[in-house]
Amino acid sequence: MSRVRRTLRYIDQRAEEAIIVVIFTYFILIIAVEVTLRYVFNSSTLWGEETASHAFVWISWIAASQAAKKRLHISISIIDRYLSPRGKFAMAYFYNGLFILLCLFGLRYVWTFIDVYYRYNTLTVASRYPMYLVYAAVPIGYCLMIYRVVQNMVIDYRDMKAGKPLRQGMEIF
């Protein structure tokens, strides 16, 4: 396998996790600093709480993509128990298709907000960076989720052709 291909595979397997770790580390550090400033020095920064909440938004959307990659989103598995292996693949494609439609629907409407924030150059209150950067987490998250679901659909198709069982995420119940 070529070096480029190995690098791309590594990015595909680890990029979201690495981004989550970096943002979560920032989130923990800034919250720790803010708590220390507030309760020890009776003070706080103007930007700390704001950037921490924006970091949490980014973590949430990237983690949703990670959940899609690992097939951890909610599904109706009680129906799948009574289906043939081919029927399970068909239901998985149906669920994934609905999920993609939901993401596309969300993408359609989030662009309205981002466009307004971009056109009017709206800045965050304390940190003074463009507000559309905060909201950019939503379409990026949706696009990553669509990518991961399509990726899983391709894997499912290959597995079905090879006679392998449908890959499933963790079951809670």
Helices and strands as residue ranges (DSSP letters): H 3-40, H 48-69, H 77-80, H 85-119, H 131-135, H 137-162
